[in-house]
Amino acid sequence: MPLSNSDFKLDVTSEIGNLRALLIHSPDNGLGKVVPSKAQDWLFEDIVHLETMRKNEYDYYVKLLMYFLDPQKIKGKLKDVDDEKNKRAFFKPDDKDFHASGKVIEIQTLLADILVEDDIRKKLVASVCAIESVNYRMQLKLIDIEPVELAKIIISGSLNHDEMIFAPIPNLIFSRDIGVAINNFMLLNKPAKKARARETLLARYIFFNHPLFTAYKDNILEIPEQIGHFLRPGEDNEQKTTLEGGDVMMVSPQHLIIGCSERTSVSGANEAVKLLFEHDVVKKVSIVKIPHKRDYMHIDTIFTQVKRNMWVLLHSLATNESQAGRHEPGTWFADKKSKDKVEIVQFEKGKKPTTYDTIEDLLSDISENDLESKKKTKFIYSGNNVFPFDSREQWTDSCNLLALKEGVVLGYDRNDKTVEAFKEHGFEIINVKDLLKKFENDELDPQTMKNTLILMPSSELSRARGGFHCMSMPLLRDRI
């Protein structure tokens, strides 16, 4: 039974309003088949142990989301969910005991829903087989497979447990990247890497065809490619029109940030701005151009929002150190290479562009003017701004946090110095395992929590190079 659109609403106006619905993808079998020789082609730094990632890490994420967003689906059931005999059933969209939440929504569920329609199934199977170079006989075989099983195959690349017919798409766990809700519009991505092409195809089919989004069909935006792009020489990222969701942040109802990074080109940002202004989606877009390095990848790897007046970020990219007192060429010119320079320009419909000197200046302006914070803007720095922990912990996503509500955020348990910085700013620190027990025993209420950093297990998830901001596509947040 497809998820109903009767009570579904698409509306995201901030990064920190109470989270009410989101789209995720739990780790599938394809992640367990990434081999070392192909890991970087598939945008992974390392291979992962799938069962550890699932049972000891990601499953806690799903449980936590359920307690905050859909408690009636899990309250009182924690022992059953954790029972060794049924441990995976609650989390598997193809299982009869799957949670089937309409608030914590699995991509695989939506895909299976639309594959029920014969016309859509034939078109999507043909499209997937075309981009994955699958032979025609296999295409005909896939069309005849029932929708729930077919959805698993299309995502994982596995025809059965052992036989792979095309590559996995391990990055689908980073659901943020395939699209971003901006007010009641959905902006679909244009990935920079071929490894993510199938994700984009699936997103288009889901958003344009699933009954959940019927009322928003006219609000689904696709970024056009430059005219005659196929005639333009070179493979340079700046020549292509690319945009990924990790580079897009909805910071206030009329203000969007777009990053230009390793994955999002200036052309992609340019086309997005034109599209958003043309459809009156927002009035203001700030472009933050960061160094094109794997270290950073997207802007949400260097900053995310914690509270109305508080952000977590990487200090080395957030500020421009004063040139005063620099008396040696090495220090004077150290930050002058354009490839390592952060540049920020803000476009407002009907006005001349303005610039900001630093990321901190931009974020302070958002907090104090767009969000009308009466308090001074504060910054929590990766690694507590201590070298080399700042860089080490940024690499393991100390800045890539998901706000479940204002001041209640999820982060990895491995970033010890960043945790110290949160403590110094008055935050309670709690491990997710302890928190879930408190929820189940009515010792804590998710809706009354404040100023809390929830620590999530991270030994395998962190290998994939993404945090919980990456692993979430918010569809509905309360307005703040």
Secondary structure, 3 states (H helix, E strand, C coil): CCCCCCCCCCEECCCCCCEEEEEECCCCHHHHHCCHHHHCCCCCCCCCCHHHHHHHHHHHHHHHHHHHHCHHHCCCCHHHHHCHHHCCHHHCCCCCCCCCCCCEEEHHHHHHHHCCCHHHHHHHHHHHHHHCCCCHHHHHHHHCCCHHHHHHHHHHCECCCCCECCCCCHHHHCHHHHEEEEECEEEECECCCHHHHHHHHHHHHHHHHCHHHHHHHHHEEECCCCCCHHHCCCCCHHHCCCECHHHEEEEECCEEEEEECCCCCHHHHHHHHHHHHHCCCCCEEEEEECCCCCCCCCHHHCEEEEECCEEEECHHHHCCCCCCCCCCHHHHCCCCCHHHCCEEEEEECCCCCEEECCHHHHHHHHHHHHCCCCCCCEEEEHHHHCCCHHHHHHHCCCCCCEEEECCEEEEECCCHHHHHHHHHCCCEEEEHHHHHHHHHCCCCCHHHCCCEEEEECCCCHHHHCCCCCCCCEEEEECCC
